Amino acid sequence: MPGRGYTRRVFTFHTEFFMVDFFGHQASINEIGKVKTVTTVIFMKNIPYTKKDFSWVRWTVQDIEAVSRRLIAEKKEIYVAVKKIRAEDRTFENTVYALERSNHCMENALRISLLMQVSPDKEIRNAASRALEYIGKRLVDIEYDKAVYQALKEYAKRKEALDPSDQKLFSDMLADFRRRGFEISAAKQKKLHANLKELSKLASSFEKNLNNYHDEIVVDESETAGLGEGYLKSLPRKNGKYVVSLDYPSLIPFMENAESDAKRKELSEKNWRKGGKKNVALLERMVRLREENAKLLGYASHADFQTEDRMADSAEAVFSFLQNIMTSLAPKVKEETEALRAFKRRRMPGSEEALFSHEIAYFSNQLKKEKYDIDDELLREYFPLEHVRETMFSIFGKMFSISFEPLPWTLWHKDARLYRAIDTKSKQPIAFFAFDLFPREGKYGHACVANVVSRHGVAWKHPDHTLPFAALITNFPKPAKARPSLLSHDEVVTLFHEFGHLMHESLSEARHASQSGFSVAWDFVEAPSQMFEFFAWEEKVLKRLSRHFMTGKSLPRSLIRKMIAGKQHLSGYDAMRQAMQALYDMMVHTGNLRGTLPEYFRALTLAHLGIRIPETSLFPAGFGHLAGGYDAGYYGYLWSKVYAADMFSVFRKESLLSPHLGMRYRKEVLAKGASEREMTILRAFLDRAPSHAAFLKDIGA
């Protein structure tokens, strides 16, 4: 969850998580096995949701438990019906399509998953966690059914000519069944199933531990030098002292601005232990189980298994990519870290030559201010959240020919706001989504988009389909009495990124839900949303996005140009850090771990970044990506950013905010989801082979 919350192009719980029908409408299950050709499922028409349709946000503990049992029963019943069809009566519709559509009874599971992330009620979050664990175990039992695989093989013998998206669905489904072990012995399958159930439980526990983890430092007035008045006002107080937590809106400004080296060190050391020893143990067990599963399936490593159905195709290709990128970055990183050391020598004469992790954000920010005369806290005053959001709506609304309409219905918390997207040409609603932007206890601590309903495209004999619904979740600073929520520019970029994911899901036109929106190859899922980030760095856009919360004035052009020039400040270090974490992930999942998980991360950080991390650190106990679906996949962030930069180069070259080009991007990239191979989609939009040049130019490497 990029940490973000994504699905991927597969068909089972343990890899995809969930897919569901919003209202639970489905045809009589018994009909599936009775006829050669049926309209397997008739879903709701393209009509607006009503307030009643969101009653699930008020589910009780009892509701969650009952819904969990019911959805498993429905899923099982559909599988039973598919298996009963005679071989000679099988069609794409009553076998392949029916299995794909069986995931719609699982949408309630996605609702439960969302409530676990955002509900303000601890009992609901705990009930949701238990329910997901229950569902995960039961789905493994249901979906690991050799008779269902046999049904697909029976249909394959028909050799029907299929539409390309149907053929891709069928091919991917067959591959997914093979990857679930239907070609291995019964004994190995049994072990595989047991491991998958345990992995589901471990991942849920890891995420729950991370969400519930809390630590903080207290700071008195004498230790607040460097911290802005607005930031200090946003902090809670305890016994007259300021409380600084590990939540991003509290942590990041402190690490960037606090002059107290001792307090930054104290907070940093606590942050490096986020997740606790329990999560280290959980992750160690997950790594062992993943490796065992890969060997059971005949793969050299878990990384080879994970990359097989992605753009990369193999772990070897990922290592080659990372090696090339890290080699290109090394000279710039050396130059940047030496600049930080020189700055440290000037600021702290006689101090150790080494750079420590608690110093990086602070020295980087101070050097940036000195070099580019940019004060990030001052910049916040120009980015009030409400204005940024409405401007973002206006920019992308015009580019993609859509409008955004707020709805007054209450969701899971008063901070969560509901919207619907309307196509300006057809005047029809095309998606619903929620924004939940402020931190609170127990809420998911990073930024993500969690999808609940994926588009169910036009299928067979009727024009019906389901509107998508997703939630954009962040943890931006909360508004205060005399001060609105003010975003750092980094937070503006984060909002654009997550909104890109939201648009990918909302503007999908794929007719199969498993090919809809960001259900694309795991190493391409970030590319469309990362492309949105680049807009937040353009002078024309920054002028519109900025409005000082007191004066109403936009950013001066001189300051905008300094910001853009400063974009390359430590850009090599940032890219190398991401590449190093990707390398760590790949090494861990190819059996090349050297030492304990925390020890190996400290060693890699020192080797590639020259930075010393506290010996007491427990990272990756707080690295949710390794438990939440990015195992042997973290490289995808950097991999996809290369392609994102290449796609944005088309906008920069042709016309930045062109509605014509925006509609091309909507139709050729966002709308297609995973209905075509990702490289095919990319090449079609670029009208050429992809290149690394735009990415390297953007970071100045």
N, C-alpha and C positions, 0 to 999 in steps of 0.2 A: 504494500500500500504506500505507496510512495509514498519513504513510505507513503505511497499513494494507493488508493483502493481500486484495483482493477480486476476484471475477469480476463480469461484468455480463451483462445479458440480450441476448446476441447469439450468433452461431454460428460465428465464425471465430477462428483463432489470433490474428491481428493486433489484434483488439479484445478478445476475451474471454480469451485465453491458452489454457487447456486444460480439457477435461472428459474423464473416463475411467471405464471399468468396473474396479472394484477387483480382480477376479480375471481379467478379460479374457475372460469367458464371452460367447459370442455364437452365434446360430444360424448354420447353414451359409449363407455369403454367397451361394452360387449359388441358394439357395431364394428370395431376395428377388425375383429376376426371373422366377420360374417361375409364380407363382400370383397370383391377384387379391387374395386376402386371406390374410395369414399373421400368425402371432405373430412379428414380425420378430426380436425378441431376447428370449430367456428368461434373465433374470438370476437371481442367487442369491436365495434366500428370506430372510426376515427372521430370520436366525439369527446368533448371536454369532460374531465373528471368532475365530480361534485364533492362537496365537503364531506359527504358520507363515505366516499371512497378512501378517505384518509383516516378513518376511525381506528385503523391498526396502530396509530401512534399512541393510543391510549390503552393498548393491551396490558392486561394484568399478568402476574406470574402464572395464574391458572390458564389464562388465554394462551400464553406462550407454550406451556406444556401441552395443551390440547391441540393447538395448531401443529406442533411438531409431530405428534402421533398421527394426525390426520394426513399430513402431506406425505409421510412415509407410506401410509396405507394406500394412498392414491397412486403414488409412484409404482409401488409393487403391483397394483391391480393392472396398470397399463402394461407393464412388462409381461405379466401373465397373459394378457389378451394378445399381445404381439406374438408370443411364442406359440399360441394355439393356431395361428394361420397356417393352412396347408401350403407346402412348398410351391405347388402349381398356381396358387392364388396370390402369391406375393407380388406386390408392386412397390415402386419407390414410395408411394404415398402411404400405404398401410404398414410399411416396415421401417424404412429409413426415416421418413418424415414423421411417422408416429413416435419413433424413439427420440428424435430431436425435440419434438413437441412435448414429450413426457417431462422435460425439464420445467415446463411452465407450472406444474403443481408445486415447484420448489421456490417460487418467488416469495412465498411467505418466509422461507428460510433466509432470504436476503433481507427481508424486513427485520427479522430477528437479529441478524448480523449488524444491521445499522443501529438498532436499539442498543445493542451491546456497546457500540462505539459512542453513542450520543445521549442516551437517556440520563437524566439527572438523578434518577432513582437507583441507588446501589442494588436494591433487591431485584429490579428489572434487569440490570446489567448482569448480575450473577445468574439469574434465571436464563437469560439469553445465552450466556456462556455454557451453562449446563445443556441447554437445548441444542446448541451447535455441536457439542461433543456427542450427544445422543444421535443427532441426524447423521453426523459423519460416520459413525460406526455402522448405523443401519444402511446407509447408502452403499457402503463397501459390500455388504452382504447382498444387496439387491443388484447392483450393477456388475458385480463379478459373477456373472451367470453365463456359463458356456453355451447354454441353449439360445441365448440372445445373439451371441456371436455366430452361432450356427444359422440363425435366421438371416443374418446379413449375408452369410456365404451362400445360402440358398437363393437369396435375391440376386446375388452377383452372377449366378449362372444364367439368369435371364438375359444378361448383356443388353439391357435397354439403352437406347441413345438418350442422353440426358442433357439438359441445359447446363452450361459451364458451372454455374454456382451450385446446382444440384450435384453435379459430378464431383465437385470439390468437397461438398459436404459428405458425400458417400465415401470418397477416398480418405478424407481426414478421419471419419468415423471408424473405418476399417483399421487404419493405422493406430488409432487410439485404443481399440480393443487389443490389437497385437501388443502395444506398449503396456497394457494392463496384464499381460502374462498369459493370454489364452493359447499361446503356442508352447508353453512350458509344461512340465509335469504337474500332476495334481498336488504332489507333496510340496513342490516349490510354490505353487499358487497359494496353497494354504498358508505358508510362511509369509508370503508377500501380503496377503490380506491382513494377517495379524499385525504386521509391521505398519501397514497403512492406517489401521485403526489407532495404533499407538501414536503414530506421527500426528494424526489429527488432534488427539488429546494433548500431546506435548505442545503443538503450535498454539492451541487455544490457551493453555496455561501460560506460555511464554508471553503472549499478547496481553493477557489479563494482568500478569505480574508487572508488565511494563506500564500499562495504563494506570494501575493503582500505586505505582512506585512514587514516593514523595520524599523530597529532601530539600533543605534550604539552609541559608546562612542568615545571620542577623548583622546589620550594619548600623553603627551609630553615626551621629552627625559628623564626627571628626574623620570618618572614613568615606565620605560621599563626594570628595573632590573629583571633578570631571563628569559627574552625573548631572544631567539636565533637570531643571525644576519640574518639567512636565512628567519626566520619567519617575522622579521621586514621588510625585503626587499619585502616580498610578500604583505605587507599592503599598501593600498592607503594612500595618504597624503592630509591633508586639513589645509591650513594656517600654514604649517610647522609641524603639529602634525599628529600622526598616527591615522588612523580610524579603529576601531575594530567593525565589524558588528556581527549580530546573525547567519551568515552562519557558518556551522560546521567547515570548514577549518580555519576560523578566530576565532571563539568562543572557541573551545576545547583547542587548544594549549595555549591560553591566560589563561583560567581558570586553567589549569594544571601547568603553569609555572610563571605567573606574581607574583612578590613578593608584589606588592601593594594590600593590603587587601581592601583598599577603592575602587580601580578601579575594582577589581574582584567583589566586592559587587554591584557596580553600574551596571556592565555588567550583572551579574546574575539576578538582579531585573528586568532589561529590558527583559531578556530572559524569566523569569517567566510570563511576561505579553504578550508574543508573541501570536498573533491572536486577541488580544484586547477584549473589553467588548462585541462587536458585536458577536463574536464567542461563548462566554459564553451563551448569550441569544439564539443563534441558537441551541446550543447543548441542552439547557434546553427544548426547544420546541421539538427537535427530540426525546429526552427521553420520553416526555409525549405522543407523537404520537406513538412511538414504543410500549409503554405499553398499550395504547388504542387498537392498532391493535392486540396485543397478546390476550387481553381479548375478542375482537370480534371473534377471531378464537378458543376460548375455552381453551387457555393456562393460567397457573397461572401467568406467567410473560414473558417478552420479552426474558429473558435468557433461559427459558424453551423452547420457540419456536426456538431460534437459535441453541440450542445444540441438538435438536431432531434428525437432520440428520447428526450429526457429530460422531466421534469416542466416544465422551463422553456420548452421548445419553440423558443426563439430566443436569440441573443446579446443582442438588444435587451431582452428580458425580464430577462435577468441584469443588464445595466447599470442598468435601472430599479430592480431589487431592491436592488442595491448602493448606488445613489444615495440611495434612501429610507432604508436602514439607516444609511449614513454620515452623512446629515443628522440623523437622530435621535440618533446617538451623539456628534456633534461637541461639544455643550455639556458633556457629562459628561467627555469626553476633555480638553477645555480645562481644566476644573476639576481633574482628576486630575494632569495634567502640571504645572500651576502648583503643586499641593501638593508634587510631587516637587522642583521647583525651590526652593521655600521650604525644604524639608527639606535640600536640598543646601547652601543658603546658610548654614543653621545649623551643619551638620556640617563644611563646608569654606569658611569665611569667606574672601572675596577670590578664590575660584575663578571660572572662566568661568560665565556665566549659562546657556550652552547645556547641554543634556542629551546625553550621549554613550551609545552603546549598552551599553558595559561598566558603566555606572552604574545602569541601570534595575532589574535584578533585585535588586541590593544595596540601593539606596535604597528600593525598593518593600518589600522584606522588612523592613528596619529601621523604616520608617514603619508598617508593619502591626503589628510588635511593639509600637511605641510607642502606636499608636492602639487596638489591640485586645488588647494584652498577650498576643500569640500567638507562641510560639517554635516554628517548624516542625520544627526538629531535636529539640526536646523531644517534640513530637507523635509523631515516629517511634517513640518508645519504647512507644507505645500501639498500634502497628499491626504486630505480628509477622506476617509473611507467612502462615505456616501457619494461624494463627487467623483471619485475614481471609479466606483462601480457604475454610476449612471453614464459616465463618459465611455467606459468600456462597452456598455450595452449599446450606446449610440454608434461607436466606431464599427463594431463587428455586426451590429444589426444592419447597417447600410451595406457593408461588404457582402453579407450573406443573405440579404433580402429577408430579414426576420425582425420582429419587434418583441419586446419583453414586457409582460404585464404582471404586476404584483397582485397576489391574491391574499385576502385578509384572514384566511383560515389558520387556526392554531395547530401547530405541529407538536413535536416532542418537548419543546422548550420555547419560552417567549423570545429568545434570541434567534430562533430559526424562522426564516422567512421563505414563503412559497411564491414561485413565479410560473408563468407558462410562456412558452415561445410560440409565436404565431407567424406563419409564412405570409409575407406582405403581398404576395401575388395571388395566392389562393384564398387568403383571409382565413385560413384554417389553422387551428392549433396543431403543432407538430411535436411538442414535448412539454413536460412539466419538470421543474427542478426546485431544489431548496438550497438556500445559503445558510450555513450555521458557522459563524465566523469568529466567535469569541471563546476564550478558554473557560473551563469550569472543572470542578473536581470530578474525576472519573471519566472525563471525555477523552477521546482519542487525541494524543498530544502533538500530532504533526499535521500536515496538510494532505488531503486526499479528495478524490471523488469516488463515492460509493454508489454503484448502480444498483437499483432495485428492480426495475423493469427495463429490459432491452426490447428494442422494436421488433415486433412480430410482423414481418413483411407480407406483402401480397402473396397469397398461397392458393394455387389451384383455381377453383371455380368462383371465387368471390373476392371483392376488393377490400376485405376487412383486415385491419391490423391494429396492433396495440401501441399506444403512445408510450414512449420511454419516460421513466422517472429516475432521477439520480440526485444525490446530495453532495454539495461542495462543502467540505469541512476544513476550516483553518483555525488558528489560535492567535488572531490579531489583537492588539491592545483594545481593551474595553473603553468605551466613552466614559468620561467623568462629568461632573456637574457643569463645569465651565469649559470643558475641553472635549471635542468630539474624538472619535477613534482616528488617530493619525498614523499613517503607515510609513515605514521606512521605504526607500525605493526597492530594496530587496523584497519586501513584502508585496509591493506592487507587482514585481516580476512574478512572485509566487502566485498571486491572484490571477494574472494572465495565464500562467502555466496551467493551473487547475481549471480555469475557464476553457482552455483549449481541450482538456479532457472532456469537459461537460459538453462542448459543442460536437466533439467526435461522437459521443453517445447520442446526443439529441438530434443530430442532422443525418443520422444513418438512414439509408434507404434499402439496406440489404433485407431480403425477404425472409431469411432464416435468422432467428434470434442468436444462434451460436456464431453467426458471422457478422453480427450487428455491432456498430460503434467501435469501442476500443477492445473488442474481442479478437485482436490481431496477434500476430506472432509477438512473443514476450519482448524481443529485442527491437521491435518497431513501435511498441505501444506508446513510448514517450515521444516519438518523433513529431507527430502532429501537434502535441501540446507544447513541446519545446520550441516549435516554430513560432507559437504565439508570444513567447518570451521576447523575441527580438523586436516586436513592435514597441514594447515598453522602453526601448533604448533609442528610439528614433526621435529626432528633434521635433518634427511635426506633431507626433503623438504626445510627447512630453509637454509640449505647450498647452495642449488641450486637457491633459490629465491633471495638471497642476492648478491649484487655486488655494492661496493662503487662507487658512481657516479664520483669520481675523480681518485681513485687508481685502481678500477676494482677488488678489493679483496672481497672475501666472508666474512661473519661474522666469527670471531674466534669461535672455538668450545666452549671455556670457556664462551663466551658471550651468545651463543645459549643456553647453559645449564642453565645459570642464567635466561634467558628469560623464559624457560620452567618451572623452579622452581618458577619464579615470576607469573606464570599464575594463581596460587591460591591466589595471593595477592588480598584481598577484594572480592574474588569470592563468598563468602557467602553473603556479602552485596549486590553485583550486582544481585545475584539470588533472594535474598529477595526483592530487589527493584522491580524486574520484577513481582514477585509473589504478592507484595503489589498492584502494578498497576492493575494486573489481578483481584485481590480481589475488588479493587475500581470499576472497570468496571462491575463486577458481582453484586456487591451491588447496584450500580446505576440502573442496569437493572433488579433487582428483587424487586424494590420498597422500598429498605432499605436505601436510601439516608438520611443522617443525617446532616441537615444544607444545605447551598448552595453548589454547585458543587466545587468551590474553597476551601471553608471551610472544607468540608469533606476530600478532598485530603490532606490538611495540617494536619488534625487530624490523619489520617492513617499513614502518613509519620513519624510523631512524635512517634506514638504508636509502629510501627514495626521497624523503623530504628533509632529512637532517634535523628532525624534531624529536625531542625527548618527551615521552609520556610517563606519568608517575608509575612507579613500580607497583603501586596498589591498585592500578586501574583494572577494571573487569570487562572492558570492551572485548567482545561484542555482546555483552549482556543487554545493552540498550540498542543494538543494531537490529531493529525489527524486520528489516528486509530479509534477513537470513531465515526468519521463521515465517514470514508472511507472504511467501510466494516468489521472492527474488533469489532464492538459493540457486547458486550457479547461474545467476541471471542478472546480478547487479551491474555487470558490464554493459547491459542494455541501455543504461542512462547515457553513457558516453558514446556508445555505438550509434544510438538514435540521434544524439545531438549533432553528430557529424552530418547525418541526413537532414536534420532540421535546418541546420545552417545552409545546406545546399538548396533546400526548398525555399527558404526565405530570400536567398540570392535572386530568385526569380521576381519576387515582389520588389526588391530593391532596384533591380535592373529595369523592370517594366513600369510599374506604377504602384506606389506603396499602398494606398488605400482604395485602389480601383475596385468598384463593385463588379466589374467584368472579371477581373482576375480573382476576386474573392469568390465569385460563383464558380469559377473553374476549380478553385481549391475545394470548395464545398462539394461539388459534384464528382471530381476525379479522385479526391483523397478521403474527405470526411464521410461522404455518403456511402462509399463502397465498403467500409469496414474491412472484413476479412473475406469478402466474396471473391476476391482475386488474390493471387500471391502478392506479398508486400513489395517485392522488387519490381513486379510488373506495374503496380500502382505508382511507385516512385518514378520509374523510368517514363511512364506516360505523362506525369505532371511536369517533369523536368524536360521532357522531349530530348533526352540524351542519357548517357550513362552517368551515374552519380560520381561525385568527386569529393576529396577531402579538403580541397583548396579553400573553400569558403570558411570552413571551421578554423583552419590554421590561421587564416588571415584575420578572422574575428578576434582571436585571442592573442594575436601578435607574435605567434611562434614561427 
